[in-house]
Amino acid sequence: MSYYQNSSFFTRKYDGVNLQAQYSLDRWQFGGIYTWSHSYGNLDGETAGSGPVTGTNPLRAYPEYRQASWYAPTGNLSIDQRHRARLWVSWDAIASRHNRLSISFLERYESGSPYGASGLVRSYLYVTNPGYISPPTTSTYYFKKRDAFLTPNVTNTDLSANYSFVFTGLGANFEIYIVPQITNVFNEKNAVLVDATVYDATTKSSLKDFNPFTTKPVECTQFSDARRGSCTASGANWYKGPDFGNPTTVAGYQTPRTFRVSVGIRF
């Protein structure tokens, strides 16, 4: 038999400050937005694919097999992005009765987001089963702080122009427009999503189990399978995957330089 109960164990907090300014000077417009934010706690609480998710209090579900300090440590959450800024300049180069042309410049800055190194641990090897029929065989374990690592800062420069021809016909106003755009003008290749694979004793036989309640795990810096014997000799318990901290797909990088043109008519 089981039952569900609300718990205040998990925390997920967000603090933020937003500043915005805009100024016009003749045919020029200047503007900017800056956001400082801090998201912290012991549960990310959402994923890109499913949105909000629930968590199970480790101190109520098989509490003998888990410890909050390594199962759900408190720190900066994965959605934490401390600084975000947008600066733009727009110039109305032509502003006549029939012809209008504006040119815009946008600069973006986003600071990196934190990520940790987590894997699994066989905590049941060091626990006396108090009577569970099916006790857990593994538990999540943070080998480093939740926010031990940080993705790179991202900068991006965009340029665009907006030309339109305005005329009257058939008793209505018409506007033919063309908007060419270049995003990421300098084709910067900053990482936005990186690999965080960690190997432990549950996935690599060259690594040793350890008592998570009393022992600090040892990291092996020789993560290559060809040299895994050195991990065994050193009594290591875990190591980072070979691509740890690096993008592994195209989606892991910011969008490359892109050219777009929009054409249309408004009436």
GIMOQUI-V576399 format. One record per backbone hydrogen bond with DSSP energy under -1.0 kcal/mol. NH is the residue of the N-H (numbers start at 0). CO is the residue of the C=O. Records with the same first field share a line. If there is no record, write none. Layout:
NH: CO ; CO
This chain:
12: 39
14: 37
16: 35
18: 33
20: 31
22: 29
24: 27
27: 24
28: 89
29: 22
30: 87
31: 20
32: 85
33: 18
34: 83
35: 16
36: 81
37: 14
39: 12
40: 74
41: 10
46: 50
50: 46
52: 44
59: 56
60: 56
64: 61
69: 66
70: 66
71: 67
74: 40
76: 38
79: 76
83: 34
84: 108
85: 32
86: 106
87: 30
88: 104
89: 28
90: 102
91: 26
92: 90
93: 100
95: 98
99: 163
100: 93
101: 161
102: 90
103: 159
104: 88
105: 157
106: 86
107: 155
108: 84
109: 153
110: 82
114: 148
118: 140
120: 138
122: 120
124: 121
125: 122
126: 123
138: 120
140: 118
141: 69
142: 116
147: 144
148: 114
150: 112
153: 109
155: 107
157: 105
158: 181
159: 103
160: 179
161: 101
162: 177
163: 99
164: 175
165: 97
166: 173
168: 171
171: 168
173: 166
174: 265
175: 164
176: 263
177: 162
178: 261
180: 259
181: 158
182: 257
184: 156
186: 183
191: 251
192: 251
194: 245
198: 238
202: 199
203: 199
206: 203
207: 235
214: 210
219: 237
222: 220
226: 223
227: 224
229: 226
231: 227
232: 228
233: 229
235: 230
236: 217
237: 217
238: 198
240: 196
243: 240
244: 194
245: 242
251: 248
252: 249
253: 189
257: 182
259: 180
261: 178
263: 176
265: 174
